[in-house]
Amino acid sequence: MKVLLIKDVYKLGRAGDIKKVADGYGRNFLCRKVLQCLLQKGL
């Protein structure tokens, strides 16, 4: 899945970056920390 970061994430990217991450990492870590605003497989 691709995520749009709204905050800097250590070893992943800076705010505004679009990064490809594993589905589990995106759902379990990033969603819980509210660090991204958009999750889409076809971003």
mmCIF file as gemmi writes it, N, C-alpha and C atoms, coordinates in Angstrom:
data_model
loop_
_atom_site.group_PDB
_atom_site.id
_atom_site.type_symbol
_atom_site.label_atom_id
_atom_site.label_alt_id
_atom_site.label_comp_id
_atom_site.label_asym_id
_atom_site.label_entity_id
_atom_site.label_seq_id
_atom_site.pdbx_PDB_ins_code
_atom_site.Cartn_x
_atom_site.Cartn_y
_atom_site.Cartn_z
_atom_site.occupancy
_atom_site.B_iso_or_equiv
_atom_site.pdbx_formal_charge
_atom_site.auth_seq_id
_atom_site.auth_asym_id
_atom_site.pdbx_PDB_model_num
ATOM 1 N N . MET Axp A 1 ? 0.834 -1.169 0 1 0 ? 1 A 1
ATOM 2 C CA . MET Axp A 1 ? 0 0 0 1 0 ? 1 A 1
ATOM 3 C C . MET Axp A 1 ? 0.876 1.227 0 1 0 ? 1 A 1
ATOM 4 N N . LYS Axp A 2 ? 0.333 2.314 -0.488 1 0 ? 2 A 1
ATOM 5 C CA . LYS Axp A 2 ? 1.055 3.583 -0.48 1 0 ? 2 A 1
ATOM 6 C C . LYS Axp A 2 ? 0.414 4.492 0.552 1 0 ? 2 A 1
ATOM 7 N N . VAL Axp A 3 ? 1.257 5.251 1.245 1 0 ? 3 A 1
ATOM 8 C CA . VAL Axp A 3 ? 0.762 6.169 2.266 1 0 ? 3 A 1
ATOM 9 C C . VAL Axp A 3 ? 1.303 7.565 2.001 1 0 ? 3 A 1
ATOM 10 N N . LEU Axp A 4 ? 0.505 8.545 2.341 1 0 ? 4 A 1
ATOM 11 C CA . LEU Axp A 4 ? 0.921 9.94 2.284 1 0 ? 4 A 1
ATOM 12 C C . LEU Axp A 4 ? 1.192 10.369 3.711 1 0 ? 4 A 1
ATOM 13 N N . LEU Axp A 5 ? 2.457 10.662 4.017 1 0 ? 5 A 1
ATOM 14 C CA . LEU Axp A 5 ? 2.843 11.01 5.386 1 0 ? 5 A 1
ATOM 15 C C . LEU Axp A 5 ? 2.46 12.453 5.694 1 0 ? 5 A 1
ATOM 16 N N . ILE Axp A 6 ? 1.865 12.665 6.858 1 0 ? 6 A 1
ATOM 17 C CA . ILE Axp A 6 ? 1.539 14.029 7.273 1 0 ? 6 A 1
ATOM 18 C C . ILE Axp A 6 ? 2.467 14.499 8.38 1 0 ? 6 A 1
ATOM 19 N N . LYS Axp A 7 ? 3.363 13.613 8.829 1 0 ? 7 A 1
ATOM 20 C CA . LYS Axp A 7 ? 4.414 13.951 9.786 1 0 ? 7 A 1
ATOM 21 C C . LYS Axp A 7 ? 5.669 13.196 9.382 1 0 ? 7 A 1
ATOM 22 N N . ASP Axp A 8 ? 6.831 13.659 9.825 1 0 ? 8 A 1
ATOM 23 C CA . ASP Axp A 8 ? 8.073 12.93 9.593 1 0 ? 8 A 1
ATOM 24 C C . ASP Axp A 8 ? 8.033 11.613 10.351 1 0 ? 8 A 1
ATOM 25 N N . VAL Axp A 9 ? 8.497 10.54 9.702 1 0 ? 9 A 1
ATOM 26 C CA . VAL Axp A 9 ? 8.568 9.218 10.323 1 0 ? 9 A 1
ATOM 27 C C . VAL Axp A 9 ? 10.013 8.752 10.217 1 0 ? 9 A 1
ATOM 28 N N . TYR Axp A 10 ? 10.629 8.456 11.361 1 0 ? 10 A 1
ATOM 29 C CA . TYR Axp A 10 ? 12.022 8.035 11.418 1 0 ? 10 A 1
ATOM 30 C C . TYR Axp A 10 ? 12.256 6.835 10.511 1 0 ? 10 A 1
ATOM 31 N N . LYS Axp A 11 ? 13.25 6.908 9.657 1 0 ? 11 A 1
ATOM 32 C CA . LYS Axp A 11 ? 13.661 5.864 8.718 1 0 ? 11 A 1
ATOM 33 C C . LYS Axp A 11 ? 12.619 5.538 7.649 1 0 ? 11 A 1
ATOM 34 N N . LEU Axp A 12 ? 11.595 6.389 7.499 1 0 ? 12 A 1
ATOM 35 C CA . LEU Axp A 12 ? 10.599 6.147 6.453 1 0 ? 12 A 1
ATOM 36 C C . LEU Axp A 12 ? 10.505 7.335 5.502 1 0 ? 12 A 1
ATOM 37 N N . GLY Axp A 13 ? 10.315 8.524 6.031 1 0 ? 13 A 1
ATOM 38 C CA . GLY Axp A 13 ? 10.209 9.682 5.155 1 0 ? 13 A 1
ATOM 39 C C . GLY Axp A 13 ? 9.798 10.932 5.896 1 0 ? 13 A 1
ATOM 40 N N . ARG Axp A 14 ? 9.66 11.989 5.129 1 0 ? 14 A 1
ATOM 41 C CA . ARG Axp A 14 ? 9.293 13.29 5.688 1 0 ? 14 A 1
ATOM 42 C C . ARG Axp A 14 ? 7.84 13.597 5.354 1 0 ? 14 A 1
ATOM 43 N N . ALA Axp A 15 ? 7.292 14.554 6.054 1 0 ? 15 A 1
ATOM 44 C CA . ALA Axp A 15 ? 5.914 14.975 5.805 1 0 ? 15 A 1
ATOM 45 C C . ALA Axp A 15 ? 5.744 15.349 4.335 1 0 ? 15 A 1
ATOM 46 N N . GLY Axp A 16 ? 4.669 14.872 3.732 1 0 ? 16 A 1
ATOM 47 C CA . GLY Axp A 16 ? 4.403 15.144 2.325 1 0 ? 16 A 1
ATOM 48 C C . GLY Axp A 16 ? 4.888 14.067 1.379 1 0 ? 16 A 1
ATOM 49 N N . ASP Axp A 17 ? 5.74 13.158 1.858 1 0 ? 17 A 1
ATOM 50 C CA . ASP Axp A 17 ? 6.236 12.068 1.022 1 0 ? 17 A 1
ATOM 51 C C . ASP Axp A 17 ? 5.157 11.005 0.831 1 0 ? 17 A 1
ATOM 52 N N . ILE Axp A 18 ? 5.164 10.384 -0.334 1 0 ? 18 A 1
ATOM 53 C CA . ILE Axp A 18 ? 4.324 9.215 -0.586 1 0 ? 18 A 1
ATOM 54 C C . ILE Axp A 18 ? 5.259 8.021 -0.596 1 0 ? 18 A 1
ATOM 55 N N . LYS Axp A 19 ? 5.014 7.063 0.288 1 0 ? 19 A 1
ATOM 56 C CA . LYS Axp A 19 ? 5.89 5.902 0.433 1 0 ? 19 A 1
ATOM 57 C C . LYS Axp A 19 ? 5.101 4.616 0.296 1 0 ? 19 A 1
ATOM 58 N N . LYS Axp A 20 ? 5.744 3.606 -0.264 1 0 ? 20 A 1
ATOM 59 C CA . LYS Axp A 20 ? 5.14 2.284 -0.345 1 0 ? 20 A 1
ATOM 60 C C . LYS Axp A 20 ? 5.556 1.505 0.893 1 0 ? 20 A 1
ATOM 61 N N . VAL Axp A 21 ? 4.581 0.984 1.629 1 0 ? 21 A 1
ATOM 62 C CA . VAL Axp A 21 ? 4.85 0.219 2.843 1 0 ? 21 A 1
ATOM 63 C C . VAL Axp A 21 ? 4.037 -1.068 2.802 1 0 ? 21 A 1
ATOM 64 N N . ALA Axp A 22 ? 4.433 -2.021 3.624 1 0 ? 22 A 1
ATOM 65 C CA . ALA Axp A 22 ? 3.688 -3.269 3.737 1 0 ? 22 A 1
ATOM 66 C C . ALA Axp A 22 ? 2.293 -2.972 4.284 1 0 ? 22 A 1
ATOM 67 N N . ASP Axp A 23 ? 1.31 -3.751 3.85 1 0 ? 23 A 1
ATOM 68 C CA . ASP Axp A 23 ? -0.065 -3.538 4.295 1 0 ? 23 A 1
ATOM 69 C C . ASP Axp A 23 ? -0.185 -3.549 5.813 1 0 ? 23 A 1
ATOM 70 N N . GLY Axp A 24 ? 0.434 -4.515 6.467 1 0 ? 24 A 1
ATOM 71 C CA . GLY Axp A 24 ? 0.357 -4.626 7.921 1 0 ? 24 A 1
ATOM 72 C C . GLY Axp A 24 ? 0.989 -3.441 8.624 1 0 ? 24 A 1
ATOM 73 N N . TYR Axp A 25 ? 2.118 -2.974 8.128 1 0 ? 25 A 1
ATOM 74 C CA . TYR Axp A 25 ? 2.794 -1.819 8.729 1 0 ? 25 A 1
ATOM 75 C C . TYR Axp A 25 ? 1.922 -0.573 8.59 1 0 ? 25 A 1
ATOM 76 N N . GLY Axp A 26 ? 1.332 -0.398 7.441 1 0 ? 26 A 1
ATOM 77 C CA . GLY Axp A 26 ? 0.472 0.76 7.212 1 0 ? 26 A 1
ATOM 78 C C . GLY Axp A 26 ? -0.745 0.759 8.114 1 0 ? 26 A 1
ATOM 79 N N . ARG Axp A 27 ? -1.408 -0.394 8.205 1 0 ? 27 A 1
ATOM 80 C CA . ARG Axp A 27 ? -2.616 -0.483 9.033 1 0 ? 27 A 1
ATOM 81 C C . ARG Axp A 27 ? -2.302 -0.476 10.512 1 0 ? 27 A 1
ATOM 82 N N . ASN Axp A 28 ? -1.35 -1.288 10.938 1 0 ? 28 A 1
ATOM 83 C CA . ASN Axp A 28 ? -1.112 -1.488 12.367 1 0 ? 28 A 1
ATOM 84 C C . ASN Axp A 28 ? -0.288 -0.392 13.021 1 0 ? 28 A 1
ATOM 85 N N . PHE Axp A 29 ? 0.729 0.112 12.36 1 0 ? 29 A 1
ATOM 86 C CA . PHE Axp A 29 ? 1.582 1.128 12.98 1 0 ? 29 A 1
ATOM 87 C C . PHE Axp A 29 ? 1.168 2.541 12.591 1 0 ? 29 A 1
ATOM 88 N N . LEU Axp A 30 ? 1.127 2.81 11.299 1 0 ? 30 A 1
ATOM 89 C CA . LEU Axp A 30 ? 0.868 4.181 10.857 1 0 ? 30 A 1
ATOM 90 C C . LEU Axp A 30 ? -0.554 4.632 11.174 1 0 ? 30 A 1
ATOM 91 N N . CYS Axp A 31 ? -1.535 3.763 10.982 1 0 ? 31 A 1
ATOM 92 C CA . CYS Axp A 31 ? -2.92 4.156 11.291 1 0 ? 31 A 1
ATOM 93 C C . CYS Axp A 31 ? -3.095 4.42 12.776 1 0 ? 31 A 1
ATOM 94 N N . ARG Axp A 32 ? -2.496 3.612 13.603 1 0 ? 32 A 1
ATOM 95 C CA . ARG Axp A 32 ? -2.639 3.791 15.048 1 0 ? 32 A 1
ATOM 96 C C . ARG Axp A 32 ? -1.941 5.059 15.522 1 0 ? 32 A 1
ATOM 97 N N . LYS Axp A 33 ? -0.863 5.432 14.881 1 0 ? 33 A 1
ATOM 98 C CA . LYS Axp A 33 ? -0.126 6.633 15.267 1 0 ? 33 A 1
ATOM 99 C C . LYS Axp A 33 ? -0.671 7.879 14.566 1 0 ? 33 A 1
ATOM 100 N N . VAL Axp A 34 ? -1.616 7.705 13.663 1 0 ? 34 A 1
ATOM 101 C CA . VAL Axp A 34 ? -2.232 8.799 12.899 1 0 ? 34 A 1
ATOM 102 C C . VAL Axp A 34 ? -1.165 9.643 12.196 1 0 ? 34 A 1
ATOM 103 N N . LEU Axp A 35 ? -0.261 8.966 11.51 1 0 ? 35 A 1
ATOM 104 C CA . LEU Axp A 35 ? 0.816 9.662 10.816 1 0 ? 35 A 1
ATOM 105 C C . LEU Axp A 35 ? 0.543 9.826 9.326 1 0 ? 35 A 1
ATOM 106 N N . GLN Axp A 36 ? -0.519 9.25 8.841 1 0 ? 36 A 1
ATOM 107 C CA . GLN Axp A 36 ? -0.835 9.407 7.435 1 0 ? 36 A 1
ATOM 108 C C . GLN Axp A 36 ? -2.293 9.79 7.302 1 0 ? 36 A 1
ATOM 109 N N . CYS Axp A 37 ? -2.632 10.434 6.229 1 0 ? 37 A 1
ATOM 110 C CA . CYS Axp A 37 ? -4.016 10.85 6.043 1 0 ? 37 A 1
ATOM 111 C C . CYS Axp A 37 ? -4.675 10.105 4.89 1 0 ? 37 A 1
ATOM 112 N N . LEU Axp A 38 ? -3.916 9.379 4.097 1 0 ? 38 A 1
ATOM 113 C CA . LEU Axp A 38 ? -4.498 8.722 2.942 1 0 ? 38 A 1
ATOM 114 C C . LEU Axp A 38 ? -3.862 7.351 2.751 1 0 ? 38 A 1
ATOM 115 N N . LEU Axp A 39 ? -4.684 6.323 2.749 1 0 ? 39 A 1
ATOM 116 C CA . LEU Axp A 39 ? -4.226 4.966 2.477 1 0 ? 39 A 1
ATOM 117 C C . LEU Axp A 39 ? -4.995 4.453 1.267 1 0 ? 39 A 1
ATOM 118 N N . GLN Axp A 40 ? -4.276 4.143 0.212 1 0 ? 40 A 1
ATOM 119 C CA . GLN Axp A 40 ? -4.917 3.587 -0.96 1 0 ? 40 A 1
ATOM 120 C C . GLN Axp A 40 ? -3.948 2.656 -1.652 1 0 ? 40 A 1
ATOM 121 N N . LYS Axp A 41 ? -4.472 1.575 -2.181 1 0 ? 41 A 1
ATOM 122 C CA . LYS Axp A 41 ? -3.624 0.67 -2.939 1 0 ? 41 A 1
ATOM 123 C C . LYS Axp A 41 ? -3.336 1.232 -4.323 1 0 ? 41 A 1
ATOM 124 N N . GLY Axp A 42 ? -4.188 2.096 -4.835 1 0 ? 42 A 1
ATOM 125 C CA . GLY Axp A 42 ? -3.997 2.647 -6.178 1 0 ? 42 A 1
ATOM 126 C C . GLY Axp A 42 ? -3.61 4.115 -6.178 1 0 ? 42 A 1
ATOM 127 N N . LEU Axp A 43 ? -2.94 4.583 -5.16 1 0 ? 43 A 1
ATOM 128 C CA . LEU Axp A 43 ? -2.574 5.996 -5.037 1 0 ? 43 A 1
ATOM 129 C C . LEU Axp A 43 ? -1.65 6.431 -6.15 1 0 ? 43 A 1
